[in-house]
């Protein structure tokens, strides 16, 4: 009996020692831990729990934990499931004193499966929650920024061939994420069939050669639309030089491409008109005029074929070819085009003569009215066609027909400019026929050139509505300054033309920079500063009578060499450009901009007075001041 008592005492001592060690271990844990029974009453708790509860242990033991910490309306749902449904490792989140805790329940059962107690740990996850919320907000802002910039990001795991796209790329490609295979092959399948080989070669070459992958390619949408995107990526390699992943971006540049194409087409038409106007000025023979006008369409405009036909008053209502240039190969001889209301008269050419309105076949291969000529056109590479009536008042006496090698080649701006060219041609023909005065002829050409330049100028204003009218106001003021300085009318008109397009180069500046409602950073300002050179590049191929392109290039130069893009000084700057720089500063400072309110005309005039003789031409400054102070000039 004595021995048994001794053994029980030793067992009790060891049990107490184990209990102390166990509680010491629990107290060493920073997270609150407690043990409760089936009634959710606290049986044990570590020091971290007691500290969070803020009361002595004797006030904790035996009480339901949800009355102490964390305080809730009852047992946590996961805790209740652990007790009542024998669910293991249940988690809950509880809010206590402004902190978020993650509760985990670990129920313990007896040999017969009966519930004994449950161990709870409470982890403070407040900072983690804040970080997760911040990360969600950052990702949301990033996604919105990508949407606004139409710029998505991607990553390709080259080991597992797993491709990850941001939401914006799915929007750009117009693909449902659930339907996308998320592999390099699936990516290639989403590219325009014409560009797949090119894209694949460019990427694989960049991986092999360890160069930056930077290309532009097309996407073909399900409805037949074509998008243009720019892709840039960098590939990373392991220590053995094996490629492991590529990270890159995709930007939708369709709008930019469309603007570039619009400018290119308008510029093409402008070159054609300019060449045509030169032909009109020098022509003294109708046959020569028709032939050279057709050549102007090819040589200056780059079209595939052009011809002029006259409408006959015979019974067949035939259209007789008078001149042609380009790739014909017997097309006109076999075409047998009429302006009668029958199958061979319902194409663009016959309809233009019959109705007196411009007609366009944007796709010869699919236009039903082009059926009689479709095969012959396909063989000769004609994809689209425009027919421009030559009018004498209300009567159409002929037609100018132009063919291009690309479908959808004639947009609204180009059609409008070509209509002006056809109007010029018709006028030239009639002028030669009636031997009209040369002065009237020159005035008509000058008017058409002005209208053409104004049409091109509108392209910039369409992208930068905040400065709408700026070019026209600068042009008008510059012309008045030129008159005040005593320059000849012809030179003053040339300065006016240059003023109308002095900011044409802004077509190549991102629209979001032009309309940014705040100060520009260094990179953005450097992009703005390219516009004089960009405008010059667009206009330099046009044969103006005056150095319009050079004036556009130099309108931000300053007399002391502080301007751009060439840093010219003094007399190296054209007189017209010096006048434009004064007019540009006065109008810009006095007008409102997205990033500031207008400073008013007096502040603008003070600015040019301050720069007189240093940055600005003194004669131009004096003439401008006289206009406002003596002649009471104002912007209309």
VOPA-853547 format. One record per residue: x, y, z of N, C-alpha, C in turn. Coordinates in steps of 0.02 Angstrom, whole numbers, plus 50000, padded with zeros to 5 digits. Example, Ala and Ser with C-alpha at 12.3 -4.5 7.8 and 13.67 -1.06 7.14 Angstrom:
<sites>
506604971650390506154977550390506604983550390
506424988850354506844994750357506455000250394
</sites>
This chain:
<sites>
500424994050000500005000050000500445006350000
500955005950038501425011450042501755012749975
501925007049941502235007449875501755010549824
501115008549828500605011149781500525018549790
500505020649853500435027849867501025031649838
501615028749846502215032049820502185032649744
501935027349711501885027449637501375032649614
500805033149650500295038049631500555045149640
500935046049694501215052749706501705054549650
502105049649628502575050949574502215052549508
501675048749496501285049949435500965056849436
500715058749497500415065449502500935070849490
501545069649518502085074549510502275075149436
502335069549403502505069749331501965073149290
501325071749310500765074849273500785082449282
500925084749343500965091949355501545094949317
502105091149316502685093649279502525094249205
502165089249178501975089449106501505095349094
501045096449143500585101949135500955108549135
501445109349181501835115549183502225116549118
502525111149095502915111749032502455113548973
501865110348975501395111648920501165118948921
501005121448981500775128348987501345133248971
501955131148990502535135448974502615135848898
502505130248866502555130248793502015134648762
501415134148790500875138348764501015145748777
501295147248836501445154248853501985157048808
502405152748781502945155048737502685157048668
502075154948654501775156548588501485163648591
501625167748540501375174648539500635175148524
500355170148488499655170248472499235167948531
498655171048542498215168748596497975161648583
498005157348635497765150448630497355148948692
496785145648682496375143648740496055136848725
495825133648778495495127148773494815127848805
494305125148770493625125648799493295118748798
492785118148840492415111848843491825112048796
491375107148802490805106748757490315112248765
490345115848822489915121648833490265128148815
490845127448784491245133248760491525137248818
491595134048877491895137348935492645136148933
493015141348951493745141048948494015136549003
494415131648983494735127149031495455129449044
495795131248993496485133648998496585139348948
497075143548961497235149048915497965151048925
498305152748872499005154948879499035162348897
499645164648911499725171548934499515176548880
499645174848816499465179448762498705180448762
498325175148775497595175848778497395180348835
497705179048893497525183148952497685190448941
498245191848907498435198848894497935202148846
497725198448795497235201248748496565202448783
496385197648828495745198248863495765204048913
496345205348941496425211048986496145209949056
496045203649075495795202049143496205196249171
496195195249237496585189849269496335183049246
496775178049253496595171149234495985168649273
495935170549337495385167949378494695170349353
494695176049316494075178449287493945175549218
494425171749193494355168749127494115161549132
494445157649175494295150549179493575149449200
493235145049162492545143149178492025147349143
492225152649111491735156949076491745155449000
491165156348967491165155548893491655160548861
492055158048816492585162248787492295168248749
491675167448720491405172848680491165178748722
491185177848789491045183548833491685187248853
492255184148834492895186848856493305189548797
493505185048753493915186948695493935181048647
493745181948586493435188048558492705188348578
492455194348593491765195148616491305194748555
490855189948555490375189048501489695187348531
489195186548487488515185048511488465177848534
488945173748516488935166748534489555163348507
489595156748511490175153148485490285154748411
490895155048391491055156148321490775150248280
490535151648218490225146248179490675140148170
491295141148156491755135548147491845131648211
491875135348265491945132148331491335127748347
490745130448331490125126548344490115120248301
490335120848238490355114848195490845109648222
491405111948249491895107348276491605103248333
491205106648375490905103248433490325098848413
489865101648373489235098248359489285093448300
489725094748253489765090548192490425086948187
490845087648239491495084348240491905086248178
491895092648161492285095248105492975097348130
493495095648094494175096948117494465102948081
494905106548115495295112148085494835117348054
494315119348090493855124348066494145131448076
494005135948028494275142748031493705147848033
493825153248071493375158948073493785165348075
493465170848060493775177348070493345181348118
493685184548166493315188348217493635195248224
493215200148235493445207048244493395208848318
493965211048346493965212848418494425218848428
494125224148456494505230148472494885232848412
494555232648354494845235348293495355230848259
495465224848285495945220248256495575214148227
495855211148176495555205348144495955199148165
495595194148191495915187948213495645182048172
496095177548155495885171348121495905165748173
495315162948184495235157648235495255150848201
495645146248232495675139248209495495134648267
495025129948255494785125448307495045118448293
495335115348346495595108548340495265104248395
494705100948380494365097048431494755090648449
494705088548511495035082448536494485077748561
494535071248542494015066448559494315060848601
493875057548642494095051948682494115045448643
494305040048679494365033548646493705031148617
493155033348646492495031348622492215036348572
492625041248551492395046148503492015051948534
492005052148601491645057548633492075063848634
491745069648628492095076048628492385077348697
493035078948701493355080548764493455088048772
493795091048725493905098348727494135100548658
494175106948650494395109748586494935114948599
495475114548560496025119348565495925124748512
495955130948532495855136648487496495140748484
496695142548423497235147448415496935153548380
497165159448401496925165748373497525169648344
497535170148278498095173648245497865180648224
498255185748244498115192648225498325193648151
497815194448108497965194948035497775201948010
497755206848056497545213548036497985216447982
498655216247993499115219047944499065215347877
498995208647883498935204747822498305206647783
497755207747820497135209847788497225216647754
497565221247789497685227747759498105227147696
498605222747699499035221747640498635218647583
498205213747600497795210647548497325215747517
497015219947560496565225047534496945230047490
497555231847514497965236547473498145233447407
498315226847410498505223447348497915223147300
497315221947327496725221847284496615228647253
496705233947294496615240747268497135242447215
497755240347229498295241647180498155237947115
497935231647122497775227747061497195230847023
496715233547061496145236747028496365243046991
496805246947024497055253046991497485251246931
497895245946938498305243746882497875241546824
497345237746840496895235446787496555241246752
496355246346792496035252146763496525256146721
497145256746746497665260346708497805256746642
497825250046644497935246246583497355247146535
496745247546563496165248446520496195255246486
496365260346525496385267146497496945267746445
497515264646460498085264946414498035259746358
497525255346364497465249746317498115245846313
498405244646373499045241346379498985235746429
499065229546406499015223746449499695220546461
499755216446512500385213046528500285205546525
500835201946512500795194646508501445191546531
501405185146548502005181346567501935174246540
502465171746509502475165046481502985160946518
502745155646552503185150746585503425145946531
504055146546513504325142446458504465135346480
504485134046544504585127246568503925123346564
503395126346590502745123046589502305124946532
502535129546488502125132046432501455134646457
501475138746509500865141746537500895149246525
500385151846493500355158846477499845162346522
500055167846552499605171746596499505178646565
498865180346557498685186946530498345191146583
498445197746579498045202346620497355203146588
496895205946626496215206746601496195210946537
496635215946533496625220446475496805216746410
497245211946414497425208246353496815204246328
496445201346375495835197846354495345202646320
495315208946347494875213846315495135215746246
495795216546240496085218346175495955212846124
496085206646143496005201046097495275198946090
494835201746134494115200146134494015192546141
494345189746192494315182546205494045181446275
493605176546282493355174546348493895170546383
494115172746443494645168946478494485161546486
493835160046494493655152946504493745148846440
493785152246382493855148746319494575148746293
495025151546333495715152346310496155146846338
496565143746296496975138146317497585140046359
497745146446363498285148946405498955145646390
499125145246325499775142546305500035146746247
500665145646231500955149446175500595147846110
500405141546101500045139646040499365143046035
499025143646093498375146946094498455154346077
499005157346100499145164346083499225165046007
499615160745976499725161145904499065160345866
498625156145891497985155045857497565161445858
497685165845907497285172045913497535177645868
498105176545836498405181645793498125181145722
498115186745687497895186745617498295181545578
497965177345538498325172145501498905174745460
498845180845434499385183645393500015184945433
499945185845498500515187845540500785182345585
500475176445586500675171245634501405169145626
501595167645564502285165445553502785170845572
502615176945553503055182645569503135183445645
502575183145682502595184045754502985178345787
502855172145765503195166445793503955166945782
504145168845721504865169445706505185175045746
504835180745752505115186345790505215184445863
504735180845892504805178945963505355173745972
505335168445933505835163245941506545165845927
506605170345879507255173445866507495177545926
507025181145958507215185346015507445180946074
507115175246083507315170646137507995167646122
508095165646059508735162546040509305167646044
509185173746020509725178746015509775183146077
509325182046126509325185946187509245193446173
508775194946129508625201846111507915203646133
507775210046136507105212346155506625210846097
506055208146115505525206746066505065212746062
505065216146005504685222445998504415222645927
503765220945919503475220645852502765223345853
502525224845794501825226845783501515221645737
500915219345756500575214445713499815215345717
499465211345678498735211945673498385206445712
497775208045733497315203245762496685203145719
496415197345707495795196745668495225194945715
494745199545722494185198345766493665193745733
493225191045774492735186245748492265189445697
492145195945704491695199345657492055202045595
492695200345588493075202445529493475208745539
493385212245595493775218245608494515216445618
494945221045601495655220045610495905225145661
496275222645711496585227045760497345226845750
497675232145773498395232445771498655233045843
499155228945860499435229045927500195229445923
500475232345975501215232245982501375227846042
501845223246032502055218746085502795219946100
502955220146165503645220746187503745215746243
504315212146242504435207446297505185206346306
505355203946365506035202046382506025195046410
506515190946391506555184046413507105183346465
506975179246516507455178046570507705170846566
508335169946587508675163546579508955161246646
509025154546653509315151846715510075151946711
510395149246762511125149446766511455145746708
511095140946680511375137046625511225140246557
510915146046559510755149446496510115147046463
509725143146499509105140546471508545145646483
508155147346432507595152146442507065149146487
506845152946537506355150346585505695154046582
505715160546567505085164246564505175170646524
504625172846494504605179146458504055183546489
504215189946498503735194746525503665200346475
503045202246460502955207346409502305211146415
502185215446366501585219546364501285219246294
500635220546291500275221246228499885227746231
499965231946181499605238346179499185238646115
498555240446123498115241346066498265248046034
498565247945974498745254045939498305255045878
497715251845878497265252345820497075259545806
496895263145858496685270145848497265274245819
497865273145847498445276745821498575275045748
498515268545732498605266345663498095269645617
497475269945642496955273045601497095280345589
497335283845642497515290845633498095291545584
498595287145591499165287445546498945286145474
498485281145467498245279545400497845285445372
497445288645416497055294345393497515300045370
498035301245409498515306445389498875304445325
499075298045321499425295645261498985296445199
498345294545207497895295045149497755302345132
497645306445183497525313545170498145316745139
498735314645163499345317345135499445314945063
499245308745050499285306144982498825310244936
498225311444960497765315544919498015322644911
498325325244965498595332044962499155332444910
499595327344910500125327244860499835326944790
499315322744783499005322144717498695328744695
498355332044742498045338544725498585343644708
499125343644748499665348344734499955347244665
500095340844649500355339344583499855341044529
499215339644543498685341344495498625348744484
498695352544539498665359844533499235362544491
499825359544501500395361544460500255360144386
499945354344374499765352644305499265357744277
498775359444318498265364244295498575371044280
499055373044321499365379544311499745379944245
500095374444229500545374644171500225371944107
499655368544113499355365444053499075370844007
499185369943942498875374343893498535370343838
498455363743852498135359343804497715354243843
497095353143822496635348843859496885341643862
497125339043807497375332143806497965331343853
498415336343851498995336243897498755336443969
498265340643983498005341344050497735334644075
497335331244036497035324844058497575319644070
498055319244024498585314244030499005315444093
499195321744104499625323344161499245322744227
498595324144226498205323244287498175315844307
498105311344258498125304144273498805302144300
499335304844272500005303244296500105306044366
499815311844381499875314644448499575310044500
499015306844483498705302144530499165296244545
499555294044495500005288444506500665290644537
500965295744508501635297744531501625300944600
501145305144614501115308544678500705304744729
500155301544706499705298144752499835290844761
500195287644714500355280644722499775275944706
499265278344671498705274044652498925269344595
498535264044584498745259044534498565261044463
497985264144454497785266144386497295271844391
497325276444342496855282044339496695283444266
496075285344254495885287144185495335292344187
495275296044133494755301044125494335299144064
493675299144073493225297644018492715303144010
492485304043948491965309043933491315305343916
490765308143942490115305043930489865306843860
489695301643822489435302843754488685303743755
488435307443706487715308443699487415303843646
487785298543628487545293743578487005289343609
486725285143568486185280843590486395275843643
487015273643641487265268743690487485272043756
487495278743757487725282443816488415279843838
488865279543793489535276943806489955282043844
490475279443876490965283643910491635282443875
491875287543841492465286843798493095288643837
493565283743844494205285343879494595290643839
494815295743877495195301143846495925301043865
496085298443925496775297943947496795292944005
497365289644012497445284944067498185284444084
498325282144146499015280844168498995275144218
499535271244218499575265744265499495259044232
499375253944274499335247044251498645245744221
498615245644155497965244944121497915238044087
498405236444044498415230044010497765228443974
497495233343938496895232143898496245232343936
496265234443998495655234544039495115239044009
495315245243991494825250043967494535247943899
494945244943857494695242943791494145237743796
494215233343847493715227943853493165229543903
493225235143939492745236543992492045238243966
492015242043910491385244043879490905247043931
491155252243966490765255444019490305260743988
489685260944011489205265943988488915269644049
488525274844034488165278044089487415276944084
487235271844044486535269744040486345265844103
485705265344116485465261844176485395254344160
485965251144147485975243944135486575240944170
486695234444160487225231044198487895234444191
488085236644131488735239744120488725247244135
488165249644158488125256744177487995257844251
487965252244289487805252844361488425252344405
489005251844375489625252044414489755259244437
490295260344475490435267044500490495272244445
490825270644389490955275644337490305277844304
489905273044281489275274744248488795278244295
488765275944358488305278944406488515286144422
489185287344427489425294144440489215298944385
489265296744322489055301044266488305302044268
487935296744280487205297044277486915301344333
487215300944393486945304444451487305310844467
487915311644442488305317544459488585317444530
488625311444560488875310744628489445305744630
489915306844675490485302344683490245295344702
490555290344672490395283344686491035279644705
490985275244756491565271544780491405264144784
491835260044757491805252744767492395250944812
492255250144877492795248944924493095242044917
492725237344890492995230644879492715227944814
493105228344761492875226244695492685218944694
493025214844733492905207644731492235205744763
491945210144803491315208444836490745213144817
490895218744784490365223444765489955220544706
489305219444716488905216244662488865220444598
488935227044604488905231344545489535230844501
490055227744529490685227044491490735220244457
490205216344457490225209544429490475209344357
490275213844312490515213244242491265214144235
491585217344282492295218944276492725215644330
492415211444372492755208744431493375204744413
493315200044367493875195644351494445199544319
494285204144274494795208144242495145212544294
494775215244341495065219444394495515215344439
495295209244456495705204944499496365203344466
496345201844401496955200044365497455205844363
497205211944366497635217844361497795221044429
497555217844481497715220144549497315226144572
496715227144543496285232644566495855229944624
495895233044681495505230744739494935235544757
495035242044744494505246944758494525252344704
493975256044698493905260744643493465266644665
493665272644644493255278444655493145281944589
492525284144577492345287644516492095294544535
492435299744509492295306644528492015310344468
491395312744472491085316044415491425322744400
491485324244336491735330844313491125334844293
490995340244330490375343844324490465350644290
489965352244248489895358944220489225361544244
489235364644303488605366544334488235360344357
487625359344332487225353544350487335347644303
487725348644251487825343444201488495340044211
488485333244211489095329344215489325327844144
489935330244127490175329144059490725323844056
490965321544115491495316544114491605313744183
492135309544189492275306244252493025305144259
493265305844321493955304044339493905297644382
494185292144357494145285744392494845283844417
494895282044480495535280244511495455273444544
495965269144534495965262344561496545261544608
496435257844664496965256544712497045249044721
497645246944743497785239844751497545237044818
497295241344862497045239044927496305240244932
495965235644966495245236544980495165241945034
494585245045035494425250245085494945255845085
495165257745026495715262645020495485269845025
494835271145016494605278045012494165279745072
494465283045122494055285245179493735292045164
493335294545211492935300545198493375306645184
493925307345222494365313145210494685312845142
494915306945122495235306245056494725307345001
494125304845010493605305944959493475313444951
493435316945008493305324145004493865327744968
494485325844981495045329144948495075327444874
494925321144857494925319244786494345322544749
493785323644784493245327444753493465334544736
493875337344780494145343944764494595343644703
494985338244699495425337344640495005336744577
494465332844580494035332044521493715338744503
493525342444556493255349044542493765353544509
494395352944532494935356844500495025354844427
495005348244416495105345744347494545348144302
493935347544326493365349844285493425357244270
493615360844322493695368044312494245369544261
494795365644267495345366744220495135365244148
494755359844140494525358144073494085363744045
493605365944085493155371144062493535377744051
494025378944094494415385144087494805385144021
495105379344006495475378843942494995379543883
494405376943892493925377143836493685384343823
493575388043874493285394743865493825400143868
494455398143875495005402843877494905408343930
494735405943991494595410644046495235414244066
495155419744099495725423844120496165419844168
496825420644161497305417044203497245419144277
497065425344291497005427544360496465423744397
495875422844365495335418944395495555411844409
495945409144361496195402244368496635401644431
497095406444441497545406244498497165407044564
496645411244564496255412244624495895405844645
495655402244595495305395944610495795390844641
496395390544612496885385844638497085387644709
497165394244721497365396444788496815394844838
496195395744819495635394244863495615386844879
495705382744827495685375444839496265373244883
496855376244872497415374444915497275376244988
496975382244998496805384245066496305379445097
495795377445059495305372745085495625366045101
496095364045059496445357645071496845357945136
497225363445144497625364145205497175364445266
496595367945261496125368345317495855361445333
495735357345281495485350545293495995346345330
496645347145311497165343545347497225346045418
497165352645427497225355545494496695352745542
496115351145516495575348545558495745341845589
496205338145558496405331645585496715332545654
497135337845662497435339245727496905341045778
496425345445758495925347745804495455342145826
495365337045783494955331345802495275327545861
495945327545865496295324045919496415328445980
496395335145971496535339746026495995345046030
495385343246052494825348046051494945354146095
495395353646144495515359346188495835365146150
496205363746096496515369046058496165370045992
495525368145989495155369045927495145376445907
495315377845845495335384645821495995388145831
496455384945869497095388145883497475389545819
497525384645774497915385645713497615391245669
496945391345665496615396445624496735403445653
496715404145720496825410645751497545412945743
498015408145751498725409845741498835411945669
498545408145622498635409745550498375416745534
497785418545561497495425045547497925430645576
498145429845639498565434945670499225435645633
499525429945614500175430145578500105433845512
499555432745476499455436245413499385443745424
499025445745477498945452845491499605456045511
500025452345549500685454845566501095455945503
501055451045457501435451645394501215457745354
500545458745351500305464845316500555471145351
500535471245417500755477145455501505478545442
501895473145431502605473845418502745475845345
502215476045304502295478145235502505472645188
502415466345207502605460845163502095460245106
502305457545048501845456744992501265452145010
500705453044977500105449144991500235441644982
500605439844929500735432844916501125429644973
501625433245000502015430645056501585430345119
501155435345129500715435245187500235429345184
499985427745124499535422045116499905415445130
500545415145109500945409145123501035408145198
501165413645234501235413145307500575410945338
500025413445310499355411245333499265403745323
499465401045265499415393845253499835389945303
500455392245314500885388745363500575388845432
500255394445450499935394945515499365389945523
499005388645468498445384045472498655376945489
499285375145473499525368245486500145368245529
500285373645566500925373845603500955368545657
500375366245683500375360945734500165354245706
500205353245639500005346945608500385341045638
501015342145658501415336745686501145333945751
500675337445784500395334745847499965328545834
499845326945771499485320745756499885314645779
500535315545788500965310045810501115310345884
500795314945920500865315445992500255312046023
500345307446072499765304146103499245309146127
498595307546113498055312146130498025313546204
498205308546246498155309546318498665314646343
499215315546306499705320746324499445327546304
499145328046243498895334446219498355337246265
497955332846294497395335146335497505333946410
498135332846429498285331546500498135337646543
497725337046595497525342846635498035344346690
498665344646675499175346046724499835347146690
500355348146730501015349446702501285343046669
501675344046617501985338446582502655336746614
502795330146618503465328246641503955328746583
504595327346599505115328346548505005324146486
504795317846496504685313446439504095315946397
503555317946430502965320346394503125326646355
503525331146388503705337346353504145335946293
504585330946299505015329146242504595326546184
504045323046200503595320646147503245326546113
503035331546153502725337446125503205340946076
503845341146095504335344946056504495341845988
504245335745975504375332745909503895335445856
503375339145877502845340745828503075345245771
503565350045780503775353845721504105349345669
504545344645693504875340145645504375335545613
503885333045653503385328545626502955332045573
502775338345587502395342245538502795343245474
503425344745482503865345645423503905339245383
503985333445417504035327045382503405325545341
502825327645367502195326445331502145330945269
502375337145276502265342145223502835342945174
503425340345191504015341845149503955339245078
503565333945068503495331245000502985334944957
502635339744988502125343444951502445349444917
502305350344854502635355644815502245362144821
502315365544880502015372044888502445377344852
502135382944837502505388344805502955391944854
502805391544917503205394744970503445389345018
503965390745058504245385645103503805384445164
503205381845151502725380645206503005375645256
503285370045231503545364945276504105367745320
504545371945291505095374845330504835379545384
504315383445368504025387845419503725383845476
503395378245459503115373845511503675371145554
504235369045523504805366245560505105371445608
505115377745588505485382845626505045387145672
504395385645678503975390445714504095390545789
504495385845816504695386045887505425388045896
505765390145842506445392745849506415399745879
506965401845911507005408445943507625412145918
507585418745916508125422745888508795421645923
508775420045988509405419046024509635411846024
509295407545985509505400545981509235396046035
508785398646077508515394646133507915390346112
507715390746049507125386946028507295379846006
506815376645975506905369745951506525368945885
506665363945843507085358145858507815359045838
507995364345800508665364845773509105369945809
508805373845854509195379045889509455384445844
509065386245792509285391345745509295398245778
509695402745748509755409545774509625414645719
509385420545739509355426445696509085425145627
509475427445576509255427045507509235419945479
509495415045518509435408145495508715405745499
508305409445536507595407745543507215411645489
506765408245453506375411445400505955417145429
505865422645392505445428145417504735425745435
504465421345393503785418845407503765414945472
504295410945487504315407145549504375411845609
504745417445601504805422245657504125425445672
503755426845620503085429745629502625424645662
502655418345639502235413045668502385412145743
503035412445762503205411345832502895416645877
502885422945854502565428345893501815427145898
501495425745841500765424645841500575418545883
500985413245880500855407045918500875408445993
501385412046016501445413446088500865417846112
500685422946074500145427446095499485423646101
499325419646050498695416046051498695410746107
499255406946113499285401546163499225404246234
499585409646249499565412246318498895415346335
498555418146287497915421546301497325416746303
497435410646281496885405746277496925400746334
496355397546347496325392346399496645385946373
496945382146418497235375646404497005370746458
497045364146445496835359346496497205360146562
497845362446559498255362746618498285369646651
497945374746621497935381446650497395385546618
497195390946652496725395746622497115400746580
496775403946533497105408846491497345414846533
497935417346517498225422846555498015429646528
497655429746472497415435946445497895439046395
497635443446354498025446246298498575450846324
498445454646379498965459246403499575455546428
499455449946463500025445846487500405442946428
500035440946376500365438246317500795443546282
500525449546277500915454946245501515456846287
501445456646353502025457946396502575452846385
502375446746373502855441346361503275442646298
502955444746244503345445946182503755452246188
503515457246227503915463246239504545461346278
504455457046328505025454846369505535451146326
505315447546275505765443746233505965447246168
505765453646161505915457346099506665457946089
506895455746031507605456246014508025450646041
507765446846089508135440946114507825434546086
507215433246107506875427246081506465428846019
506185434746015505715436345961505985441845916
505795441445852505985446445802505695453245822
506105458345829505845464845853505335467945806
505425467145739504935469945693504255466445699
504275459745708503655456045716503305457945780
503695458945834503405461045898503085467845892
503445472545862503175479345855502535479345814
502525475545759501925475145717501345472245756
501475466945796500945463745836500665468645887
501115472245921500885477145971500465482545939
500665484745879500285490045845499585487545826
499545481345806498895478545788498405478945847
498635476945907498195476745964498075483745994
498605487845997498535494246030498265499845985
498435499545921498225504845875497625502945833
497615496745811497065494545767496535490645805
496665489745871496175486245915496005479345889
496515475845867496425468945843496205464445901
495795459645886495605454645937495455448045902
495525442545940495355436045914494605435345911
494355433745850493635433245842493355427145875
</sites>
